């Protein structure tokens, strides 16, 4: 069945995907309610921190939970609340990564709201507390991200799956978290370098985003369900290909996206100095004068609307944007092709997730 074709079958799978999102949202709400009781017992002063994390966790596409759940189903795992709890744990881990990422990048917004460190700094400022509001915001966000790291482990361990299954999946769960931190460091390291290459930028993508967004959630679901080595290899191939396409799309949206859709100001990746594949391809293909222009604007926190527009024009004129779009299409096709051995209904939903993960609208 072609993805997006209007049939009863595709409509049913779309309903399945939406139902999963609702169930993940419910699992997160219930978990946050329990954690809210814990924080209330510690101090009323923790309420703003809890509110900031709850608001952050209400956003997002729920892609990682979806890949985990359908990795489980594709390996013969039965539907149940336990795997939804595990899937929800990935969303809490994602929240930890976002909070810390925004601190490192100095981002002002996330998902259309103030970033957690900005929100906590504003709380300090409104109450006219002693010290620096900015330092207080950063410290508070670091702790908020640490809290989410602790919570994701708690949600995973308390999911209700048999202990032997959780132990089998633990290596994947732990490696996912370790590799993301390594990828974040590589991203930071790359941004500090004078030059970059497409090969290096793609290596950063693999560990910063591709594996923990798609491949490892699927491997976690499959491993928990006792998937064969052959199926896990298929999941890994699909996940790496789609994960790269997902991050390439995110990089394009970071420069060309609509802030009303992405929830972040247009051109933020340029202001933050991100050494993306899009940037690397631009530097490879543009004129020396254009390269000097890009290097001057890249990493400039005060880069204005006109400056962003000028760098966008360079990326279009030299063909870098078109090249990235071709890479997204190629990696998406590679992900879809490998699904031939996955059983239904997981196969159709995973095909649809290729489209959802690489959408041009964010």
C-alpha positions in Angstrom: 0.0 0.0 0.0 1.4 3.4 -1.0 1.9 5.8 1.9 -0.8 8.4 2.1 -3.3 6.5 -0.2 -6.8 6.8 0.9 -8.0 3.4 1.9 -9.8 1.9 4.9 -6.5 0.2 5.9 -4.4 3.4 5.9 -7.1 5.3 7.8 -7.1 2.6 10.5 -3.4 2.7 10.8 -3.5 6.5 11.2 -6.1 6.1 13.9 -3.7 3.6 15.6 -0.9 6.1 15.5 -3.1 8.9 17.0 -4.4 6.5 19.6 -0.8 5.7 20.6 0.0 9.4 21.0 -3.1 9.8 23.2 -2.0 6.9 25.4 1.6 8.2 25.6 0.2 11.6 26.7 -1.9 9.9 29.3 1.1 7.9 30.6 3.1 11.1 30.9 0.4 13.0 32.6 -0.1 10.3 35.2 3.7 10.0 35.8 4.0 13.8 36.2 1.1 13.8 38.6 2.9 11.3 40.7 6.2 13.2 40.5 4.3 16.4 41.3 3.2 14.9 44.6 6.8 14.1 45.4 8.0 17.6 44.7 5.1 19.1 46.6 6.3 17.1 49.7 9.7 18.6 49.3 8.8 22.3 48.9 6.1 24.5 47.3 9.0 26.5 45.8 9.5 23.6 43.3 6.1 24.2 41.6 7.5 26.5 38.9 10.1 23.9 38.0 7.4 21.3 37.7 5.2 23.5 35.6 8.0 24.3 33.2 8.8 20.6 32.7 5.1 19.7 32.4 4.6 22.3 29.7 7.7 21.1 27.8 6.5 17.5 27.9 3.1 18.5 26.5 4.7 19.3 23.2 6.4 17.3 20.5 5.5 14.8 17.8 6.0 11.7 20.0 8.2 10.1 17.3 10.5 8.3 19.7 7.7 6.6 21.6 6.1 5.6 18.2 9.3 4.0 16.9 9.7 2.1 20.2 6.1 0.9 20.2 6.1 -0.2 16.6 9.5 -1.8 17.0 7.9 -3.9 19.7 4.8 -4.7 17.7 6.8 -5.5 14.6 8.7 -8.1 16.6 5.5 -9.8 17.8 5.0 -7.9 21.0 1.4 -7.6 22.2 -0.3 -4.3 22.8 -0.5 -3.3 26.4 0.1 -0.4 28.9 3.5 -1.6 29.8 5.2 -1.0 26.4 3.4 2.4 26.3 5.1 3.3 29.6 8.5 2.3 28.2 7.8 4.4 25.1 6.8 7.4 27.3 10.1 7.1 29.1 11.8 8.0 25.8 9.9 11.3 25.7 11.1 12.1 29.2 14.7 11.4 28.1 14.1 13.7 25.1 12.9 16.4 27.5 16.2 16.1 29.4 18.2 16.5 26.1 16.1 19.5 25.0 16.5 21.4 28.3 20.3 20.8 28.3 20.6 21.5 24.5 18.9 24.9 24.9 21.3 25.8 27.7 24.3 24.9 25.6 22.9 26.8 22.6 21.6 29.8 24.5 18.2 29.3 22.9 15.4 31.6 23.8 12.4 29.4 22.8 11.4 25.8 22.6 8.2 24.5 21.1 6.8 28.0 20.9 7.4 28.7 24.6 10.4 30.2 26.5 13.2 27.7 27.0 13.3 26.3 30.5 16.5 28.3 31.4 14.8 31.5 30.2 11.6 30.7 32.1 13.5 30.1 35.3 15.5 33.3 34.9 12.3 35.3 34.4 11.0 33.8 37.6 14.1 35.1 39.4 13.8 38.5 37.7 10.0 38.9 38.6 10.7 38.2 42.2 13.8 40.4 42.4 15.8 37.7 44.1 19.5 38.2 44.8 22.2 37.3 42.3 22.1 36.9 38.5 18.8 35.8 36.9 20.7 34.3 34.0 23.0 32.2 36.2 19.9 31.1 38.2 18.1 30.1 35.1 21.0 28.1 33.7 21.5 26.3 37.0 17.8 25.6 37.4 17.6 24.2 33.8 20.6 21.9 34.4 18.9 20.5 37.4 15.6 20.2 35.5 17.3 18.2 32.8 19.0 16.0 35.4 15.6 15.4 37.0 14.3 14.2 33.6 17.2 11.9 33.2 16.4 10.4 36.6 12.7 10.2 35.8 13.2 8.4 32.4 15.0 5.6 34.2 12.3 5.4 36.8 9.6 5.2 34.2 11.4 2.5 32.3 12.1 0.4 35.4 8.5 0.8 36.6 6.8 0.1 33.3 5.5 -3.3 34.5 7.2 -5.4 31.9 8.8 -8.6 33.2 12.1 -8.1 34.9 13.9 -10.4 32.4 12.6 -8.3 29.5 13.7 -5.0 31.0 17.1 -6.5 31.7 17.4 -7.6 28.1 16.5 -4.1 26.9 18.7 -2.3 29.5 21.8 -2.4 27.3 20.0 -0.6 24.5 18.4 1.9 26.8 21.7 2.7 28.5 23.8 2.9 25.3 21.2 5.2 23.8 21.6 7.7 26.6 25.4 7.5 26.6 25.7 7.9 22.8 23.4 11.0 22.8 25.6 12.7 25.3 28.6 11.9 23.1 26.8 13.2 20.1 26.0 16.4 21.9 29.6 16.9 22.8 30.7 16.2 19.2 28.1 18.8 18.0 29.6 21.3 20.4 33.1 20.3 19.4 32.4 20.7 15.7 30.9 24.2 16.2 34.2 25.3 17.8 36.2 24.3 14.7 37.3 26.7 11.9 36.1 24.3 9.2 33.9 21.3 8.7 33.2 18.6 6.1 30.1 16.8 5.1 31.5 13.5 6.4 32.2 15.0 9.8 28.8 16.7 9.9 27.1 13.4 9.1 29.0 11.6 11.8 27.7 14.1 14.3 24.2 13.5 13.0 24.4 9.8 13.6 25.1 10.2 17.3 23.4 13.5 18.1 20.1 12.6 16.5 19.7 9.6 14.1 20.4 6.8 16.5 18.4 8.1 19.5 15.5 9.4 17.5 14.8 6.3 15.4 17.2 3.4 15.5 17.6 2.9 19.2 14.0 3.4 20.1 13.2 0.7 17.5 16.0 -1.5 18.7 14.7 -1.1 22.3 11.2 -2.1 21.4 12.4 -5.0 19.3 14.8 -6.2 22.0 12.2 -6.1 24.7 9.9 -8.2 22.5 12.7 -10.8 21.8 13.2 -9.9 18.1 15.5 -12.0 16.0 19.0 -10.7 15.1 17.9 -10.4 11.5 14.9 -8.2 12.4 17.0 -6.1 14.8 19.5 -5.5 11.9 16.7 -4.4 9.7 15.5 -2.0 12.4 19.0 -0.6 12.7 19.3 0.0 9.0 15.9 1.6 8.8 16.6 3.7 11.9 20.0 5.0 10.8 18.6 6.0 7.3 15.5 7.6 8.6 17.2 9.2 11.6 19.7 10.9 9.3 16.8 12.1 7.0 15.0 13.4 10.1 18.0 15.5 11.2 18.7 16.8 7.8 15.1 18.0 7.6 15.5 19.6 11.1 18.7 21.3 9.8 16.8 22.7 6.8 14.0 23.9 9.1 16.5 25.5 11.4 17.4 27.9 8.6 14.3 28.0 6.3 11.5 27.0 8.7 8.5 29.0 9.7 8.8 30.0 13.4 5.0 29.6 13.8 5.5 25.9 12.9 8.9 25.1 14.3 8.5 27.0 17.6 12.0 28.6 17.2 13.1 31.8 15.5 14.1 31.5 11.9 17.8 31.2 11.5 18.6 30.2 15.0 20.9 27.4 13.8 23.0 30.1 12.0 23.2 32.3 15.1 24.2 29.3 17.2 27.0 28.4 14.7 25.7 24.9 13.9 28.1 23.0 11.6 25.3 21.1 9.8 25.5 19.2 6.6 23.7 22.1 5.0 26.5 24.5 6.1 29.2 22.0 5.0 27.7 21.6 1.6 27.4 25.4 1.2 31.0 25.9 2.1 32.0 23.2 -0.4 30.0 24.7 -3.3 29.9 28.4 -2.8 32.4 31.1 -4.1 35.2 32.4 -1.8 33.2 35.6 -1.3 30.1 33.7 -0.3 32.1 31.5 2.0 33.5 34.5 3.8 30.0 35.9 4.1 28.7 32.6 5.6 31.6 32.4 8.1 31.0 36.0 9.2 27.4 35.3 10.0 27.7 31.8 11.4 27.7 32.0 15.2 26.8 35.6 15.3 24.1 35.8 18.0 23.0 39.2 16.7 22.5 38.1 13.1 19.3 39.9 12.0 16.5 39.0 9.6 18.4 40.5 6.6 21.5 38.6 7.5 19.6 35.3 7.7 17.9 36.0 4.3 21.3 36.7 2.7 22.8 33.4 4.0 19.7 31.6 2.8 20.2 33.0 -0.6 23.8 31.7 -0.7 22.6 28.2 0.3 20.0 28.2 -2.5 22.2 29.8 -5.2 25.1 27.3 -4.7 22.8 24.3 -4.7 23.4 23.2 -1.1 19.7 23.3 -0.2 18.7 21.2 -3.2 21.5 18.7 -2.4 20.2 18.3 1.2 16.7 17.8 -0.2 18.1 15.0 -2.4 19.8 13.4 0.6 16.6 13.5 2.6 14.7 11.8 -0.3 17.4 9.2 -0.7 17.7 8.3 3.0 13.9 8.2 3.3 13.6 5.8 0.3 16.4 3.6 1.8 14.4 3.4 5.1 11.2 2.5 3.4 12.9 -0.1 1.2 14.2 -2.1 4.2 10.7 -2.6 5.7 9.9 -5.4 3.3 10.5 -8.0 6.0 8.4 -6.3 8.7 5.0 -7.7 9.4 1.7 -5.7 9.4 0.4 -3.5 10.9 3.9 -2.3 11.9 5.1 -2.1 8.4 2.5 0.3 7.2 2.8 2.5 10.3 6.6 2.6 9.9 6.1 3.7 6.3 3.9 6.5 7.4 6.4 7.5 10.1 9.0 8.1 7.3 6.7 10.8 6.0 5.9 12.2 9.5 9.6 12.4 10.4 10.7 14.2 7.3 7.8 16.6 6.8 8.7 20.0 5.3 6.5 21.8 7.8 8.3 20.8 11.0 
